[in-house]
Amino acid sequence: MKSRGPYRRHSTPFKLQLCQDIRNGVIGRRDAQRTYGVSANLIQLWLTQFDRGELNDEEAEASVIAEYEAHIAALERKVGQLTMELDLVKKTPRQPIAADSASSSIISGPRPALSDGGAK
């Protein structure tokens, strides 16, 4: 038996547009079922709400605003997290770079130190 995932939530503008399309004859109920993967019972429920005036533009706008606010909150959390990480990186000491600013290579490594002539 296949396990079902979490319930899908459809936005109010989607429901409103689908109901308008069905009522205006742009798309049939069965086509909507196949195209969007929505059950016949759910489409009937939406059409009933649409006919009663329960699906309206104000509700759609409120839904969109709520989605935007949730998205803004998520972005604010991410900005806070990145700010904390940046502060941590700024506070950690850096590794010293090559002393005489000599270039080093991955293949050969750093250049050898010059001898002071003491060893013969």
C-alpha positions in Angstrom: 0.0 0.0 0.0 1.3 3.4 -1.0 1.7 5.9 1.8 0.2 9.3 1.3 2.1 12.5 1.7 0.9 15.5 3.6 -2.3 17.1 2.5 -2.0 19.6 -0.3 -3.4 23.1 0.3 -4.7 25.0 -2.7 -4.6 28.8 -2.6 -7.9 30.7 -2.8 -6.9 32.4 -6.1 -6.4 28.9 -7.6 -9.8 27.7 -6.3 -11.5 30.9 -7.5 -9.9 30.7 -11.0 -10.8 27.0 -11.4 -14.4 27.6 -10.3 -14.7 30.5 -12.7 -13.3 28.4 -15.5 -15.7 25.5 -14.8 -18.7 27.8 -14.6 -17.8 29.7 -17.8 -17.3 26.4 -19.7 -13.5 26.9 -20.2 -12.7 23.5 -18.7 -14.9 20.6 -17.6 -14.9 19.0 -14.2 -13.3 15.8 -15.4 -10.6 17.7 -17.3 -9.9 19.7 -14.1 -9.7 16.5 -12.1 -7.1 15.0 -14.5 -5.2 18.2 -15.1 -4.8 19.3 -11.5 -5.1 16.0 -9.7 -8.1 17.1 -7.6 -10.9 14.8 -6.5 -14.4 15.3 -7.8 -15.7 15.8 -4.3 -13.3 18.6 -3.6 -14.2 20.3 -6.9 -17.9 20.0 -5.9 -17.1 21.5 -2.5 -15.3 24.5 -4.1 -18.1 25.0 -6.6 -20.7 25.1 -3.8 -18.6 27.6 -1.9 -18.1 29.6 -5.1 -21.9 29.7 -5.8 -22.6 30.8 -2.2 -20.0 33.6 -2.5 -17.7 32.1 0.1 -14.8 32.2 -2.4 -14.2 35.8 -3.2 -11.4 38.2 -4.0 -11.1 39.5 -0.5 -10.4 36.0 0.8 -8.0 35.5 -2.1 -6.2 38.7 -1.2 -6.0 37.7 2.5 -4.6 34.4 1.5 -2.0 35.9 -0.7 -1.1 38.4 2.1 -0.7 35.6 4.6 1.5 33.7 2.2 3.7 36.8 1.7 3.9 37.4 5.4 5.1 33.8 6.0 7.6 34.2 3.2 8.9 37.5 4.6 9.2 35.9 8.1 11.2 33.0 6.6 13.5 35.4 4.8 14.0 37.5 8.0 15.0 34.3 9.9 17.5 33.5 7.1 19.0 37.0 7.2 19.3 36.7 11.0 21.1 33.3 10.7 23.4 34.6 8.0 24.2 37.7 10.0 25.1 35.6 13.1 27.3 33.4 10.9 29.1 36.4 9.4 29.7 37.9 12.9 31.2 34.6 14.0 33.5 34.5 10.9 34.6 38.1 11.6 35.5 37.2 15.2 37.6 34.1 14.5 41.3 34.7 14.0 42.7 34.3 10.6 45.5 32.0 9.7 48.8 33.8 9.0 49.6 34.1 5.3 53.1 33.3 4.0 55.6 35.5 5.9 57.5 37.0 3.0 54.6 37.1 0.7 56.3 34.5 -1.4 54.0 32.7 -3.7 53.5 29.0 -3.0 52.3 26.3 -5.3 50.0 23.3 -4.5 52.5 21.1 -6.3 55.9 22.3 -5.0 54.7 23.9 -1.7 56.3 26.9 -0.1 59.7 28.1 -1.2 62.6 26.9 0.9 64.0 29.3 3.5 67.4 30.9 2.6 70.4 29.7 4.5 72.4 32.2 6.5 75.6 30.4 5.4 76.3 28.8 8.8 76.2 25.3 7.7 79.2 24.0 5.5 
